Amino acid sequence: MLSRNDILNASLLIVDDQKTNVNLLEEILKSAGYTRITSTQNPFEACELYRKNEYDLILLDLQMPEMDGYQVMEQLKVFEKDSYLPVLVITAQPNQKLRALQAGAKDFISKPFDLTEVQTRIHNMLEIRLLYKQLQNYNKILEQTVQARTAELKASEARFRRLTELSSDWHWEQDASGHFTNIYGPVLEMLGIQVNDLLDESNTPQAAHWDQSEQTMLKNYISARQPFLDFIYRRHNPNGSQQYFMISGEPMFDSTGKFTGYRGVGKEVTASIRAES
């Protein structure tokens, strides 16, 4: 929310080639309580002043020699990248109001000045302008927060994967259909296991098979969307040997609660199982 002081402390620039108009507007603004007022009778200075100070409101006369208010607004568009020109034009010709608005002005003040009209239009425009700037600042802070949070999540994920690599032989992910989408770790290549072999159901003599009862139990866990911890199952190799694996997994859901797959870790525990036998 904006306070009265927020509006009265806004920065204003008066651009008018007539000194009497400048003096009158300055007097109106000061009597209303505005404290940050700058003025120039040279329209060629307007853009440079705005570039340096980014005024909250520009009171701009349209009829000026050598460089009129329309030309000033065209130059201001170069500096105002968000395309919001905080310009309140001053004109004595009613037929120029529509053209001024089409050129980028946000409102207008008619000559000769009416004290109530001037103060009301300036106050209203400043309120809109300051709220607009607040929204811009909020969006910037929000964007920075999102970027920082994203970086934290990426770093956290990298740490998690590194810890996974240190504490297990591989980390795996499945989609909702049960297809493996990611497998991290060298153990598969070391053991001669292909990704497609992980759920191999082939009955060919050359194929290595998972123990059917254990595989069924594992599939039941997954079908029920249940987590499982340190589940041990066997792989029967064509040469008659067996390998033992221990895996843990948990279901994944998106923000709407929709199931998206599984993720987990695994390691070969053949040596430890044989040692216990």
N, C-alpha and C positions, 0 to 999 in steps of 0.2 A: 504494500500500500504506500501511496505517496502522501507526504505531509505537506503542509503549507510552506514550510521552510525549503523543502525539496524544490518546489516550483519557484519560489522567490530567489533561490540561489542558482537557478539555471542561468546559463550563459547566453547572451543575446547580442546579435550584430545588426546594426541599422545601416542600410546602404541607400543613400538618397543624395542626389547632387544639390538639393536645396537646403541650405543651412537652417533656414527657419523651420522646415519640416523635421530636420534632425533634432534641433533644440526642443521642439514641441514634443516629439516622441520620447526623448530622453526625460523630459519633465514628467510626462504621463507615467512612464515606467518607474521612475524614482519615487513618485508620490504613491504608487501602488506597492512599493516595498522591494522592487527588484534591485539587486546590488551589483550584478556583473553585466555591465552594459558597455559595449564597444560600438563605435560609429565611424563611418567613412563617407566622404562625399565623392570619392573616386571609385567608380565601379570596377576599374581594373585591379584594385587591391582586394576585392571581395574574395576571390578564389584562394589567394595566397593566405589571407587571414583565416579563412575556413580550414585550409589544409593544416595550419599550425595549431588552431584552437578547437576545431570541431564543435562549433557552437550548437547549442540545443535548438536555437531558433534564429532565422534570418528574416528581418523586416526589409523587404526589397521593393524599391520603387521601380515601376515598369518604364516610365518615360524619363530617360536620361540621354544626354547628348553623347555621341561617339560610341557608347556601348550601353544598350538598353537592358532592361531586366530579363528579357528572353535570352539574350546572349550570355548573361551572367549565369542563368540556370543551366544552359547547355554546358558551360565550363564546369559548373559545380557537379554535374553528373559524373565527371571523370574521377572526382575525389570521393563521391558518395557511392561506394561499390555495392551497397545493399539496395540501391535504387530508391531509397527513401530520402527525398529532399525536404529538409525542415524549413520550408520557405513560406512566408506569409507575405503576399504581394500587396503593394500599395498602389492604388489606381484611382483616378478621377473619372475614368471612362467605363461605364457599366458594360459596354459591348466587348471589352477586353477580358472580362472575368473568365468566360468559358475558355478562351484561348490560353489564358494563364494556367488554368487548372490542367488543360491538356498538355501544357509544356512541363508540368511537374510540380507546380505550386500546390500546396495543401489547403490554402484558404486565402482570403483577401480582406483588406481593409479599404473602405471607400474614403475618398477625399470629398469635402472637408471632413476632418476627423470628428467622430462622435466618441466622447470619452468612455461611455459605457460599452459601446461596441468594441473599441480598441482593447480595453482591458479584458472583456469577456473572451474575445477571439484569441488573444495572446494566451490567456490562462488555459483555455480549452486545448489549444495546439500544444502548449508545453506539457500539459497533462498526458496527451496522447504520445508525444515524442519521448518523454521520460519513461513511460510504461513500455514503449517499444524498445528503448535501450535496456531496460531491466530484463525484458524477455530475451534480448540478444545475449546479455551477460549470463543469464540463467542457462541458455542453450550452450554457450561456450563452456561453462562450468560442468554442465551435464555431459557434454562431449568429452571433456578432459577426464571426467570421472569414469566414463565408459572405457576410454582408452587405457586408463590406469588399471581398471579392474580387469580388462581383457589381457593386459600384459601380465598381471598377477596370476590370472588363471592359466595362461600359457606357461609361465614359469613353474607354477604348481604342478601342471601336467607333466612338464619335463622332469621335475624332481620325482614325481610319482613313477614315471617310467624308468628313471634311473634306479630308484629303489627297487622297483620290480625286477629289473635286470640283475641287481645284486642279490636279491633274495629268492629268485626263481630262475628257471631256465627259459621261460618265454611268457609273454603276455599276449592274450588273444581277445578278439572281438568278433561277434556274430551279428548279422542283421536279424530282422524280425522273422525272416524265412528260414533261419538256421544256417545261412551261408557265411563262411568266414570272410570277414572284410579286412581284418588286420591281424597280423601275427608278428610280434617283435621278439627277436632273439635268435641266436645261431643254432639252437639245439636241433631244430628240424633237419637242417642240412647235415649236422654232425651225426645224427642217427639215421640218416637216409630216409626220412619221412617226408613225403610230399603233402602239401596242403590238402589235396583231395583224399589222402589216405587217412585223415583224421577221423572221418566217419565212414571208413571203407566198409561196405557191406557185400563186397564181391565174394563169390564162392569158388573162384578159380584156384587151382592148386598152387599157383605161383604167388597168390596174394597173401599178405599178412592180415590177420583177422583180430578184431577186438573181441574180448570175451562177451558172448551174447547177453548173458544175464546182467552183467555189469553195464553193458552199453544200453540195455533196455531201461535199467534203473536211472542212468544218467539222462536218457531222453525223457523219462517221466518227470524228473526234476525240471527240465527245461520246458516241457509242455505245460507244467503247472505254474510256470513263472516263479519257481522257488529258488532261493540261493542255496548253494552247497559249498561245504568247506572240507578241504583235504580228502576229496573223494578219490579212492585208489581203484584203478582198473588195469587189466592186463591186455597186452598185445601179443598174439601168437604169431611168430615169424615162420616163414616157409622152411627154415632149417630146423624147426622143432624147438627153438629156444623161446623164452618168454621175456618180455620187458614189462616193468611196472611203472605206472605214471600216477602222480597225485595232482589233482587240479582243484581249484576253487573258482567259483563264478557267482555272479549276481546279475539279475535282470536290470535292464535300463528302460527308463520311461522318459518321454518328453514332458514339456511344461503342462500339457493338457492331460497327462496321465496315460497316454497311449504307449503301449509296449513297442520298443524300438530294437530290442536285441539283448544280447548278453555280452559281458566282458569278464575276464578273469585271468588267472595266472596258472602256470603248470610247471612241473619239474619231473625229471626221471628219477625214480627211487629204487631202481632194480637192485643196486648194491646194498642199500640199507635193508630192503625186504629179505634178501638172501642171507644177510648177516644175522637177521633175527630168527631165521628158520632153523 
